[in-house]
Amino acid sequence: MSKQIEFNETARRAMEAGVDKLADAVRITLGPRGRHVVLAKSWGGPTVTNDGVTIARDIDLEDPFENLGAQLVKSVATK
């Protein structure tokens, strides 16, 4: 597979969209009124959780540049 290359504003916006998608999924679980999230997996049944770390670990986005932004947030959060 050939490598995809993005520059400037296009790359920044795509990575920002990935960060926002991850943050939106985790954000609703925070606080005393935090809600649960259902995680669908390719094997087994769905998982209901309100643990932000579990949700973040399970997120993989289809767009490679959005996924790059989400992976960066995950790596920073786990250190």
mmCIF file of the N, C-alpha and C atoms, coordinates in Angstrom:
data_MODEL
# 
_entry.id   MODEL 
# 
loop_
_atom_site.group_PDB 
_atom_site.id 
_atom_site.type_symbol 
_atom_site.label_atom_id 
_atom_site.label_alt_id 
_atom_site.label_comp_id 
_atom_site.label_asym_id 
_atom_site.label_entity_id 
_atom_site.label_seq_id 
_atom_site.pdbx_PDB_ins_code 
_atom_site.Cartn_x 
_atom_site.Cartn_y 
_atom_site.Cartn_z 
_atom_site.occupancy 
_atom_site.B_iso_or_equiv 
_atom_site.pdbx_formal_charge 
_atom_site.auth_seq_id 
_atom_site.auth_comp_id 
_atom_site.auth_asym_id 
_atom_site.auth_atom_id 
_atom_site.pdbx_PDB_model_num 
ATOM 1   N N  . MET A 1 1  ? 0.840   -1.175  0.000  1.00 0.00 ? 1  MET A N  1 
ATOM 2   C CA . MET A 1 1  ? 0.000   0.000   0.000  1.00 0.00 ? 1  MET A CA 1 
ATOM 3   C C  . MET A 1 1  ? 0.889   1.244   0.000  1.00 0.00 ? 1  MET A C  1 
ATOM 4   N N  . SER A 1 2  ? 0.561   2.195   -0.827 1.00 0.00 ? 2  SER A N  1 
ATOM 5   C CA . SER A 1 2  ? 1.347   3.424   -0.882 1.00 0.00 ? 2  SER A CA 1 
ATOM 6   C C  . SER A 1 2  ? 1.020   4.323   0.311  1.00 0.00 ? 2  SER A C  1 
ATOM 7   N N  . LYS A 1 3  ? 1.949   5.180   0.635  1.00 0.00 ? 3  LYS A N  1 
ATOM 8   C CA . LYS A 1 3  ? 1.769   6.076   1.775  1.00 0.00 ? 3  LYS A CA 1 
ATOM 9   C C  . LYS A 1 3  ? 0.953   7.284   1.357  1.00 0.00 ? 3  LYS A C  1 
ATOM 10  N N  . GLN A 1 4  ? 0.108   7.722   2.262  1.00 0.00 ? 4  GLN A N  1 
ATOM 11  C CA . GLN A 1 4  ? -0.671  8.928   2.019  1.00 0.00 ? 4  GLN A CA 1 
ATOM 12  C C  . GLN A 1 4  ? 0.034   10.090  2.700  1.00 0.00 ? 4  GLN A C  1 
ATOM 13  N N  . ILE A 1 5  ? 0.116   11.198  1.999  1.00 0.00 ? 5  ILE A N  1 
ATOM 14  C CA . ILE A 1 5  ? 0.794   12.367  2.539  1.00 0.00 ? 5  ILE A CA 1 
ATOM 15  C C  . ILE A 1 5  ? -0.166  13.547  2.506  1.00 0.00 ? 5  ILE A C  1 
ATOM 16  N N  . GLU A 1 6  ? -0.301  14.195  3.645  1.00 0.00 ? 6  GLU A N  1 
ATOM 17  C CA . GLU A 1 6  ? -1.127  15.401  3.754  1.00 0.00 ? 6  GLU A CA 1 
ATOM 18  C C  . GLU A 1 6  ? -0.261  16.509  4.340  1.00 0.00 ? 6  GLU A C  1 
ATOM 19  N N  . PHE A 1 7  ? -0.542  17.735  3.962  1.00 0.00 ? 7  PHE A N  1 
ATOM 20  C CA . PHE A 1 7  ? 0.223   18.877  4.440  1.00 0.00 ? 7  PHE A CA 1 
ATOM 21  C C  . PHE A 1 7  ? -0.703  19.954  4.983  1.00 0.00 ? 7  PHE A C  1 
ATOM 22  N N  . ASN A 1 8  ? -0.104  20.837  5.742  1.00 0.00 ? 8  ASN A N  1 
ATOM 23  C CA . ASN A 1 8  ? -0.700  22.092  6.176  1.00 0.00 ? 8  ASN A CA 1 
ATOM 24  C C  . ASN A 1 8  ? -2.068  21.927  6.822  1.00 0.00 ? 8  ASN A C  1 
ATOM 25  N N  . GLU A 1 9  ? -3.007  22.753  6.386  1.00 0.00 ? 9  GLU A N  1 
ATOM 26  C CA . GLU A 1 9  ? -4.326  22.837  7.012  1.00 0.00 ? 9  GLU A CA 1 
ATOM 27  C C  . GLU A 1 9  ? -5.122  21.543  6.871  1.00 0.00 ? 9  GLU A C  1 
ATOM 28  N N  . THR A 1 10 ? -4.992  20.861  5.754  1.00 0.00 ? 10 THR A N  1 
ATOM 29  C CA . THR A 1 10 ? -5.733  19.621  5.541  1.00 0.00 ? 10 THR A CA 1 
ATOM 30  C C  . THR A 1 10 ? -5.347  18.572  6.572  1.00 0.00 ? 10 THR A C  1 
ATOM 31  N N  . ALA A 1 11 ? -4.068  18.410  6.802  1.00 0.00 ? 11 ALA A N  1 
ATOM 32  C CA . ALA A 1 11 ? -3.592  17.428  7.778  1.00 0.00 ? 11 ALA A CA 1 
ATOM 33  C C  . ALA A 1 11 ? -3.993  17.827  9.188  1.00 0.00 ? 11 ALA A C  1 
ATOM 34  N N  . ARG A 1 12 ? -3.857  19.103  9.510  1.00 0.00 ? 12 ARG A N  1 
ATOM 35  C CA . ARG A 1 12 ? -4.196  19.566  10.855 1.00 0.00 ? 12 ARG A CA 1 
ATOM 36  C C  . ARG A 1 12 ? -5.674  19.378  11.150 1.00 0.00 ? 12 ARG A C  1 
ATOM 37  N N  . ARG A 1 13 ? -6.516  19.692  10.185 1.00 0.00 ? 13 ARG A N  1 
ATOM 38  C CA . ARG A 1 13 ? -7.965  19.539  10.389 1.00 0.00 ? 13 ARG A CA 1 
ATOM 39  C C  . ARG A 1 13 ? -8.358  18.069  10.549 1.00 0.00 ? 13 ARG A C  1 
ATOM 40  N N  . ALA A 1 14 ? -7.743  17.185  9.779  1.00 0.00 ? 14 ALA A N  1 
ATOM 41  C CA . ALA A 1 14 ? -8.057  15.759  9.886  1.00 0.00 ? 14 ALA A CA 1 
ATOM 42  C C  . ALA A 1 14 ? -7.633  15.216  11.246 1.00 0.00 ? 14 ALA A C  1 
ATOM 43  N N  . MET A 1 15 ? -6.444  15.581  11.699 1.00 0.00 ? 15 MET A N  1 
ATOM 44  C CA . MET A 1 15 ? -5.989  15.116  13.011 1.00 0.00 ? 15 MET A CA 1 
ATOM 45  C C  . MET A 1 15 ? -6.845  15.709  14.126 1.00 0.00 ? 15 MET A C  1 
ATOM 46  N N  . GLU A 1 16 ? -7.234  16.958  13.974 1.00 0.00 ? 16 GLU A N  1 
ATOM 47  C CA . GLU A 1 16 ? -8.098  17.602  14.967 1.00 0.00 ? 16 GLU A CA 1 
ATOM 48  C C  . GLU A 1 16 ? -9.460  16.908  15.033 1.00 0.00 ? 16 GLU A C  1 
ATOM 49  N N  . ALA A 1 17 ? -9.979  16.485  13.885 1.00 0.00 ? 17 ALA A N  1 
ATOM 50  C CA . ALA A 1 17 ? -11.254 15.765  13.861 1.00 0.00 ? 17 ALA A CA 1 
ATOM 51  C C  . ALA A 1 17 ? -11.139 14.446  14.616 1.00 0.00 ? 17 ALA A C  1 
ATOM 52  N N  . GLY A 1 18 ? -10.022 13.751  14.473 1.00 0.00 ? 18 GLY A N  1 
ATOM 53  C CA . GLY A 1 18 ? -9.812  12.509  15.210 1.00 0.00 ? 18 GLY A CA 1 
ATOM 54  C C  . GLY A 1 18 ? -9.729  12.731  16.704 1.00 0.00 ? 18 GLY A C  1 
ATOM 55  N N  . VAL A 1 19 ? -9.030  13.791  17.110 1.00 0.00 ? 19 VAL A N  1 
ATOM 56  C CA . VAL A 1 19 ? -8.938  14.137  18.532 1.00 0.00 ? 19 VAL A CA 1 
ATOM 57  C C  . VAL A 1 19 ? -10.327 14.462  19.071 1.00 0.00 ? 19 VAL A C  1 
ATOM 58  N N  . ASP A 1 20 ? -11.106 15.224  18.307 1.00 0.00 ? 20 ASP A N  1 
ATOM 59  C CA . ASP A 1 20 ? -12.451 15.600  18.743 1.00 0.00 ? 20 ASP A CA 1 
ATOM 60  C C  . ASP A 1 20 ? -13.370 14.389  18.871 1.00 0.00 ? 20 ASP A C  1 
ATOM 61  N N  . LYS A 1 21 ? -13.271 13.443  17.944 1.00 0.00 ? 21 LYS A N  1 
ATOM 62  C CA . LYS A 1 21 ? -14.118 12.247  18.016 1.00 0.00 ? 21 LYS A CA 1 
ATOM 63  C C  . LYS A 1 21 ? -13.803 11.427  19.263 1.00 0.00 ? 21 LYS A C  1 
ATOM 64  N N  . LEU A 1 22 ? -12.529 11.277  19.561 1.00 0.00 ? 22 LEU A N  1 
ATOM 65  C CA . LEU A 1 22 ? -12.136 10.552  20.766 1.00 0.00 ? 22 LEU A CA 1 
ATOM 66  C C  . LEU A 1 22 ? -12.607 11.296  22.011 1.00 0.00 ? 22 LEU A C  1 
ATOM 67  N N  . ALA A 1 23 ? -12.399 12.600  22.037 1.00 0.00 ? 23 ALA A N  1 
ATOM 68  C CA . ALA A 1 23 ? -12.803 13.404  23.196 1.00 0.00 ? 23 ALA A CA 1 
ATOM 69  C C  . ALA A 1 23 ? -14.314 13.370  23.400 1.00 0.00 ? 23 ALA A C  1 
ATOM 70  N N  . ASP A 1 24 ? -15.086 13.416  22.323 1.00 0.00 ? 24 ASP A N  1 
ATOM 71  C CA . ASP A 1 24 ? -16.542 13.372  22.444 1.00 0.00 ? 24 ASP A CA 1 
ATOM 72  C C  . ASP A 1 24 ? -17.017 12.048  23.022 1.00 0.00 ? 24 ASP A C  1 
ATOM 73  N N  . ALA A 1 25 ? -16.367 10.961  22.630 1.00 0.00 ? 25 ALA A N  1 
ATOM 74  C CA . ALA A 1 25 ? -16.760 9.646   23.143 1.00 0.00 ? 25 ALA A CA 1 
ATOM 75  C C  . ALA A 1 25 ? -16.461 9.518   24.630 1.00 0.00 ? 25 ALA A C  1 
ATOM 76  N N  . VAL A 1 26 ? -15.361 10.084  25.075 1.00 0.00 ? 26 VAL A N  1 
ATOM 77  C CA . VAL A 1 26 ? -14.970 9.985   26.485 1.00 0.00 ? 26 VAL A CA 1 
ATOM 78  C C  . VAL A 1 26 ? -15.684 11.042  27.324 1.00 0.00 ? 26 VAL A C  1 
ATOM 79  N N  . ARG A 1 27 ? -15.914 12.210  26.772 1.00 0.00 ? 27 ARG A N  1 
ATOM 80  C CA . ARG A 1 27 ? -16.483 13.340  27.506 1.00 0.00 ? 27 ARG A CA 1 
ATOM 81  C C  . ARG A 1 27 ? -17.823 13.012  28.159 1.00 0.00 ? 27 ARG A C  1 
ATOM 82  N N  . ILE A 1 28 ? -18.670 12.271  27.476 1.00 0.00 ? 28 ILE A N  1 
ATOM 83  C CA . ILE A 1 28 ? -20.005 12.013  28.023 1.00 0.00 ? 28 ILE A CA 1 
ATOM 84  C C  . ILE A 1 28 ? -19.980 11.085  29.232 1.00 0.00 ? 28 ILE A C  1 
ATOM 85  N N  . THR A 1 29 ? -18.848 10.461  29.511 1.00 0.00 ? 29 THR A N  1 
ATOM 86  C CA . THR A 1 29 ? -18.762 9.564   30.665 1.00 0.00 ? 29 THR A CA 1 
ATOM 87  C C  . THR A 1 29 ? -18.285 10.282  31.922 1.00 0.00 ? 29 THR A C  1 
ATOM 88  N N  . LEU A 1 30 ? -17.851 11.517  31.803 1.00 0.00 ? 30 LEU A N  1 
ATOM 89  C CA . LEU A 1 30 ? -17.239 12.222  32.927 1.00 0.00 ? 30 LEU A CA 1 
ATOM 90  C C  . LEU A 1 30 ? -18.277 12.877  33.833 1.00 0.00 ? 30 LEU A C  1 
ATOM 91  N N  . GLY A 1 31 ? -17.924 12.997  35.095 1.00 0.00 ? 31 GLY A N  1 
ATOM 92  C CA . GLY A 1 31 ? -18.752 13.715  36.054 1.00 0.00 ? 31 GLY A CA 1 
ATOM 93  C C  . GLY A 1 31 ? -19.804 12.842  36.699 1.00 0.00 ? 31 GLY A C  1 
ATOM 94  N N  . PRO A 1 32 ? -20.521 13.425  37.661 1.00 0.00 ? 32 PRO A N  1 
ATOM 95  C CA . PRO A 1 32 ? -21.533 12.657  38.386 1.00 0.00 ? 32 PRO A CA 1 
ATOM 96  C C  . PRO A 1 32 ? -22.725 12.264  37.516 1.00 0.00 ? 32 PRO A C  1 
ATOM 97  N N  . ARG A 1 33 ? -22.950 12.991  36.443 1.00 0.00 ? 33 ARG A N  1 
ATOM 98  C CA . ARG A 1 33 ? -24.047 12.642  35.539 1.00 0.00 ? 33 ARG A CA 1 
ATOM 99  C C  . ARG A 1 33 ? -23.529 11.970  34.273 1.00 0.00 ? 33 ARG A C  1 
ATOM 100 N N  . GLY A 1 34 ? -22.362 11.364  34.367 1.00 0.00 ? 34 GLY A N  1 
ATOM 101 C CA . GLY A 1 34 ? -21.758 10.701  33.213 1.00 0.00 ? 34 GLY A CA 1 
ATOM 102 C C  . GLY A 1 34 ? -22.621 9.555   32.710 1.00 0.00 ? 34 GLY A C  1 
ATOM 103 N N  . ARG A 1 35 ? -22.637 9.387   31.431 1.00 0.00 ? 35 ARG A N  1 
ATOM 104 C CA . ARG A 1 35 ? -23.457 8.347   30.810 1.00 0.00 ? 35 ARG A CA 1 
ATOM 105 C C  . ARG A 1 35 ? -22.602 7.170   30.381 1.00 0.00 ? 35 ARG A C  1 
ATOM 106 N N  . HIS A 1 36 ? -23.264 6.090   30.062 1.00 0.00 ? 36 HIS A N  1 
ATOM 107 C CA . HIS A 1 36 ? -22.578 4.885   29.610 1.00 0.00 ? 36 HIS A CA 1 
ATOM 108 C C  . HIS A 1 36 ? -22.428 4.914   28.091 1.00 0.00 ? 36 HIS A C  1 
ATOM 109 N N  . VAL A 1 37 ? -21.450 4.172   27.611 1.00 0.00 ? 37 VAL A N  1 
ATOM 110 C CA . VAL A 1 37 ? -21.179 4.043   26.180 1.00 0.00 ? 37 VAL A CA 1 
ATOM 111 C C  . VAL A 1 37 ? -21.211 2.563   25.833 1.00 0.00 ? 37 VAL A C  1 
ATOM 112 N N  . VAL A 1 38 ? -21.789 2.229   24.692 1.00 0.00 ? 38 VAL A N  1 
ATOM 113 C CA . VAL A 1 38 ? -21.825 0.846   24.223 1.00 0.00 ? 38 VAL A CA 1 
ATOM 114 C C  . VAL A 1 38 ? -20.739 0.681   23.169 1.00 0.00 ? 38 VAL A C  1 
ATOM 115 N N  . LEU A 1 39 ? -19.855 -0.295  23.396 1.00 0.00 ? 39 LEU A N  1 
ATOM 116 C CA . LEU A 1 39 ? -18.769 -0.584  22.463 1.00 0.00 ? 39 LEU A CA 1 
ATOM 117 C C  . LEU A 1 39 ? -19.096 -1.855  21.702 1.00 0.00 ? 39 LEU A C  1 
ATOM 118 N N  . ALA A 1 40 ? -19.180 -1.761  20.383 1.00 0.00 ? 40 ALA A N  1 
ATOM 119 C CA . ALA A 1 40 ? -19.424 -2.927  19.545 1.00 0.00 ? 40 ALA A CA 1 
ATOM 120 C C  . ALA A 1 40 ? -18.079 -3.497  19.118 1.00 0.00 ? 40 ALA A C  1 
ATOM 121 N N  . LYS A 1 41 ? -17.933 -4.792  19.241 1.00 0.00 ? 41 LYS A N  1 
ATOM 122 C CA . LYS A 1 41 ? -16.684 -5.446  18.862 1.00 0.00 ? 41 LYS A CA 1 
ATOM 123 C C  . LYS A 1 41 ? -16.947 -6.433  17.732 1.00 0.00 ? 41 LYS A C  1 
ATOM 124 N N  . SER A 1 42 ? -15.895 -6.777  17.008 1.00 0.00 ? 42 SER A N  1 
ATOM 125 C CA . SER A 1 42 ? -16.052 -7.718  15.900 1.00 0.00 ? 42 SER A CA 1 
ATOM 126 C C  . SER A 1 42 ? -16.285 -9.135  16.406 1.00 0.00 ? 42 SER A C  1 
ATOM 127 N N  . TRP A 1 43 ? -15.916 -9.403  17.652 1.00 0.00 ? 43 TRP A N  1 
ATOM 128 C CA . TRP A 1 43 ? -16.141 -10.709 18.261 1.00 0.00 ? 43 TRP A CA 1 
ATOM 129 C C  . TRP A 1 43 ? -16.879 -10.501 19.577 1.00 0.00 ? 43 TRP A C  1 
ATOM 130 N N  . GLY A 1 44 ? -17.726 -11.431 19.928 1.00 0.00 ? 44 GLY A N  1 
ATOM 131 C CA . GLY A 1 44 ? -18.458 -11.332 21.186 1.00 0.00 ? 44 GLY A CA 1 
ATOM 132 C C  . GLY A 1 44 ? -19.560 -10.291 21.133 1.00 0.00 ? 44 GLY A C  1 
ATOM 133 N N  . GLY A 1 45 ? -20.189 -10.108 22.266 1.00 0.00 ? 45 GLY A N  1 
ATOM 134 C CA . GLY A 1 45 ? -21.281 -9.157  22.356 1.00 0.00 ? 45 GLY A CA 1 
ATOM 135 C C  . GLY A 1 45 ? -20.793 -7.751  22.644 1.00 0.00 ? 45 GLY A C  1 
ATOM 136 N N  . PRO A 1 46 ? -21.718 -6.809  22.640 1.00 0.00 ? 46 PRO A N  1 
ATOM 137 C CA . PRO A 1 46 ? -21.346 -5.429  22.938 1.00 0.00 ? 46 PRO A CA 1 
ATOM 138 C C  . PRO A 1 46 ? -20.985 -5.257  24.412 1.00 0.00 ? 46 PRO A C  1 
ATOM 139 N N  . THR A 1 47 ? -20.181 -4.257  24.704 1.00 0.00 ? 47 THR A N  1 
ATOM 140 C CA . THR A 1 47 ? -19.751 -3.958  26.067 1.00 0.00 ? 47 THR A CA 1 
ATOM 141 C C  . THR A 1 47 ? -20.303 -2.596  26.460 1.00 0.00 ? 47 THR A C  1 
ATOM 142 N N  . VAL A 1 48 ? -20.935 -2.526  27.627 1.00 0.00 ? 48 VAL A N  1 
ATOM 143 C CA . VAL A 1 48 ? -21.435 -1.262  28.156 1.00 0.00 ? 48 VAL A CA 1 
ATOM 144 C C  . VAL A 1 48 ? -20.472 -0.810  29.245 1.00 0.00 ? 48 VAL A C  1 
ATOM 145 N N  . THR A 1 49 ? -19.948 0.405   29.122 1.00 0.00 ? 49 THR A N  1 
ATOM 146 C CA . THR A 1 49 ? -18.972 0.901   30.086 1.00 0.00 ? 49 THR A CA 1 
ATOM 147 C C  . THR A 1 49 ? -19.076 2.411   30.221 1.00 0.00 ? 49 THR A C  1 
ATOM 148 N N  . ASN A 1 50 ? -18.570 2.916   31.324 1.00 0.00 ? 50 ASN A N  1 
ATOM 149 C CA . ASN A 1 50 ? -18.424 4.362   31.472 1.00 0.00 ? 50 ASN A CA 1 
ATOM 150 C C  . ASN A 1 50 ? -16.981 4.707   31.839 1.00 0.00 ? 50 ASN A C  1 
ATOM 151 N N  . ASP A 1 51 ? -16.074 3.796   31.544 1.00 0.00 ? 51 ASP A N  1 
ATOM 152 C CA . ASP A 1 51 ? -14.649 3.972   31.807 1.00 0.00 ? 51 ASP A CA 1 
ATOM 153 C C  . ASP A 1 51 ? -13.986 4.612   30.586 1.00 0.00 ? 51 ASP A C  1 
ATOM 154 N N  . GLY A 1 52 ? -13.487 5.824   30.763 1.00 0.00 ? 52 GLY A N  1 
ATOM 155 C CA . GLY A 1 52 ? -12.897 6.564   29.649 1.00 0.00 ? 52 GLY A CA 1 
ATOM 156 C C  . GLY A 1 52 ? -11.694 5.887   29.032 1.00 0.00 ? 52 GLY A C  1 
ATOM 157 N N  . VAL A 1 53 ? -10.874 5.225   29.848 1.00 0.00 ? 53 VAL A N  1 
ATOM 158 C CA . VAL A 1 53 ? -9.681  4.551   29.325 1.00 0.00 ? 53 VAL A CA 1 
ATOM 159 C C  . VAL A 1 53 ? -10.080 3.390   28.424 1.00 0.00 ? 53 VAL A C  1 
ATOM 160 N N  . THR A 1 54 ? -11.064 2.618   28.844 1.00 0.00 ? 54 THR A N  1 
ATOM 161 C CA . THR A 1 54 ? -11.543 1.494   28.031 1.00 0.00 ? 54 THR A CA 1 
ATOM 162 C C  . THR A 1 54 ? -12.103 1.996   26.710 1.00 0.00 ? 54 THR A C  1 
ATOM 163 N N  . ILE A 1 55 ? -12.843 3.070   26.759 1.00 0.00 ? 55 ILE A N  1 
ATOM 164 C CA . ILE A 1 55 ? -13.423 3.641   25.540 1.00 0.00 ? 55 ILE A CA 1 
ATOM 165 C C  . ILE A 1 55 ? -12.318 4.133   24.612 1.00 0.00 ? 55 ILE A C  1 
ATOM 166 N N  . ALA A 1 56 ? -11.354 4.844   25.157 1.00 0.00 ? 56 ALA A N  1 
ATOM 167 C CA . ALA A 1 56 ? -10.264 5.375   24.334 1.00 0.00 ? 56 ALA A CA 1 
ATOM 168 C C  . ALA A 1 56 ? -9.458  4.253   23.692 1.00 0.00 ? 56 ALA A C  1 
ATOM 169 N N  . ARG A 1 57 ? -9.185  3.206   24.441 1.00 0.00 ? 57 ARG A N  1 
ATOM 170 C CA . ARG A 1 57 ? -8.403  2.087   23.887 1.00 0.00 ? 57 ARG A CA 1 
ATOM 171 C C  . ARG A 1 57 ? -9.133  1.386   22.751 1.00 0.00 ? 57 ARG A C  1 
ATOM 172 N N  . ASP A 1 58 ? -10.460 1.393   22.794 1.00 0.00 ? 58 ASP A N  1 
ATOM 173 C CA . ASP A 1 58 ? -11.242 0.642   21.818 1.00 0.00 ? 58 ASP A CA 1 
ATOM 174 C C  . ASP A 1 58 ? -11.520 1.429   20.537 1.00 0.00 ? 58 ASP A C  1 
ATOM 175 N N  . ILE A 1 59 ? -11.181 2.699   20.502 1.00 0.00 ? 59 ILE A N  1 
ATOM 176 C CA . ILE A 1 59 ? -11.504 3.526   19.337 1.00 0.00 ? 59 ILE A CA 1 
ATOM 177 C C  . ILE A 1 59 ? -10.424 3.400   18.264 1.00 0.00 ? 59 ILE A C  1 
ATOM 178 N N  . ASP A 1 60 ? -10.847 3.017   17.079 1.00 0.00 ? 60 ASP A N  1 
ATOM 179 C CA . ASP A 1 60 ? -10.018 3.026   15.875 1.00 0.00 ? 60 ASP A CA 1 
ATOM 180 C C  . ASP A 1 60 ? -10.857 3.654   14.773 1.00 0.00 ? 60 ASP A C  1 
ATOM 181 N N  . LEU A 1 61 ? -10.385 4.733   14.205 1.00 0.00 ? 61 LEU A N  1 
ATOM 182 C CA . LEU A 1 61 ? -11.133 5.452   13.182 1.00 0.00 ? 61 LEU A CA 1 
ATOM 183 C C  . LEU A 1 61 ? -10.707 4.990   11.794 1.00 0.00 ? 61 LEU A C  1 
ATOM 184 N N  . GLU A 1 62 ? -11.628 5.070   10.840 1.00 0.00 ? 62 GLU A N  1 
ATOM 185 C CA . GLU A 1 62 ? -11.346 4.594   9.483  1.00 0.00 ? 62 GLU A CA 1 
ATOM 186 C C  . GLU A 1 62 ? -10.385 5.512   8.730  1.00 0.00 ? 62 GLU A C  1 
ATOM 187 N N  . ASP A 1 63 ? -10.567 6.813   8.859  1.00 0.00 ? 63 ASP A N  1 
ATOM 188 C CA . ASP A 1 63 ? -9.680  7.750   8.173  1.00 0.00 ? 63 ASP A CA 1 
ATOM 189 C C  . ASP A 1 63 ? -8.302  7.695   8.825  1.00 0.00 ? 63 ASP A C  1 
ATOM 190 N N  . PRO A 1 64 ? -7.240  7.455   8.050  1.00 0.00 ? 64 PRO A N  1 
ATOM 191 C CA . PRO A 1 64 ? -5.914  7.285   8.657  1.00 0.00 ? 64 PRO A CA 1 
ATOM 192 C C  . PRO A 1 64 ? -5.394  8.527   9.380  1.00 0.00 ? 64 PRO A C  1 
ATOM 193 N N  . PHE A 1 65 ? -5.730  9.713   8.901  1.00 0.00 ? 65 PHE A N  1 
ATOM 194 C CA . PHE A 1 65 ? -5.247  10.927  9.556  1.00 0.00 ? 65 PHE A CA 1 
ATOM 195 C C  . PHE A 1 65 ? -6.051  11.247  10.807 1.00 0.00 ? 65 PHE A C  1 
ATOM 196 N N  . GLU A 1 66 ? -7.351  10.978  10.784 1.00 0.00 ? 66 GLU A N  1 
ATOM 197 C CA . GLU A 1 66 ? -8.153  11.122  11.998 1.00 0.00 ? 66 GLU A CA 1 
ATOM 198 C C  . GLU A 1 66 ? -7.688  10.112  13.040 1.00 0.00 ? 66 GLU A C  1 
ATOM 199 N N  . ASN A 1 67 ? -7.414  8.894   12.597 1.00 0.00 ? 67 ASN A N  1 
ATOM 200 C CA . ASN A 1 67 ? -6.944  7.858   13.506 1.00 0.00 ? 67 ASN A CA 1 
ATOM 201 C C  . ASN A 1 67 ? -5.596  8.249   14.114 1.00 0.00 ? 67 ASN A C  1 
ATOM 202 N N  . LEU A 1 68 ? -4.751  8.904   13.344 1.00 0.00 ? 68 LEU A N  1 
ATOM 203 C CA . LEU A 1 68 ? -3.461  9.365   13.855 1.00 0.00 ? 68 LEU A CA 1 
ATOM 204 C C  . LEU A 1 68 ? -3.651  10.344  15.015 1.00 0.00 ? 68 LEU A C  1 
ATOM 205 N N  . GLY A 1 69 ? -4.589  11.271  14.864 1.00 0.00 ? 69 GLY A N  1 
ATOM 206 C CA . GLY A 1 69 ? -4.883  12.213  15.942 1.00 0.00 ? 69 GLY A CA 1 
ATOM 207 C C  . GLY A 1 69 ? -5.394  11.516  17.183 1.00 0.00 ? 69 GLY A C  1 
ATOM 208 N N  . ALA A 1 70 ? -6.286  10.536  17.010 1.00 0.00 ? 70 ALA A N  1 
ATOM 209 C CA . ALA A 1 70 ? -6.821  9.790   18.150 1.00 0.00 ? 70 ALA A CA 1 
ATOM 210 C C  . ALA A 1 70 ? -5.727  8.967   18.821 1.00 0.00 ? 70 ALA A C  1 
ATOM 211 N N  . GLN A 1 71 ? -4.854  8.362   18.038 1.00 0.00 ? 71 GLN A N  1 
ATOM 212 C CA . GLN A 1 71 ? -3.766  7.559   18.604 1.00 0.00 ? 71 GLN A CA 1 
ATOM 213 C C  . GLN A 1 71 ? -2.785  8.428   19.391 1.00 0.00 ? 71 GLN A C  1 
ATOM 214 N N  . LEU A 1 72 ? -2.543  9.643   18.928 1.00 0.00 ? 72 LEU A N  1 
ATOM 215 C CA . LEU A 1 72 ? -1.659  10.557  19.655 1.00 0.00 ? 72 LEU A CA 1 
ATOM 216 C C  . LEU A 1 72 ? -2.228  10.887  21.028 1.00 0.00 ? 72 LEU A C  1 
ATOM 217 N N  . VAL A 1 73 ? -3.522  11.146  21.089 1.00 0.00 ? 73 VAL A N  1 
ATOM 218 C CA . VAL A 1 73 ? -4.156  11.438  22.379 1.00 0.00 ? 73 VAL A CA 1 
ATOM 219 C C  . VAL A 1 73 ? -4.070  10.227  23.293 1.00 0.00 ? 73 VAL A C  1 
ATOM 220 N N  . LYS A 1 74 ? -4.311  9.043   22.751 1.00 0.00 ? 74 LYS A N  1 
ATOM 221 C CA . LYS A 1 74 ? -4.232  7.827   23.569 1.00 0.00 ? 74 LYS A CA 1 
ATOM 222 C C  . LYS A 1 74 ? -2.831  7.623   24.120 1.00 0.00 ? 74 LYS A C  1 
ATOM 223 N N  . SER A 1 75 ? -1.819  7.847   23.302 1.00 0.00 ? 75 SER A N  1 
ATOM 224 C CA . SER A 1 75 ? -0.452  7.625   23.769 1.00 0.00 ? 75 SER A CA 1 
ATOM 225 C C  . SER A 1 75 ? -0.064  8.633   24.847 1.00 0.00 ? 75 SER A C  1 
ATOM 226 N N  . VAL A 1 76 ? -0.511  9.856   24.721 1.00 0.00 ? 76 VAL A N  1 
ATOM 227 C CA . VAL A 1 76 ? -0.219  10.866  25.741 1.00 0.00 ? 76 VAL A CA 1 
ATOM 228 C C  . VAL A 1 76 ? -0.970  10.557  27.031 1.00 0.00 ? 76 VAL A C  1 
ATOM 229 N N  . ALA A 1 77 ? -2.208  10.107  26.915 1.00 0.00 ? 77 ALA A N  1 
ATOM 230 C CA . ALA A 1 77 ? -3.032  9.846   28.100 1.00 0.00 ? 77 ALA A CA 1 
ATOM 231 C C  . ALA A 1 77 ? -2.543  8.640   28.896 1.00 0.00 ? 77 ALA A C  1 
ATOM 232 N N  . THR A 1 78 ? -1.911  7.689   28.253 1.00 0.00 ? 78 THR A N  1 
ATOM 233 C CA . THR A 1 78 ? -1.467  6.489   28.963 1.00 0.00 ? 78 THR A CA 1 
ATOM 234 C C  . THR A 1 78 ? -0.091  6.652   29.589 1.00 0.00 ? 78 THR A C  1 
ATOM 235 N N  . LYS A 1 79 ? 0.591   7.746   29.330 1.00 0.00 ? 79 LYS A N  1 
ATOM 236 C CA . LYS A 1 79 ? 1.930   7.955   29.905 1.00 0.00 ? 79 LYS A CA 1 
ATOM 237 C C  . LYS A 1 79 ? 1.863   8.735   31.189 1.00 0.00 ? 79 LYS A C  1 
# 
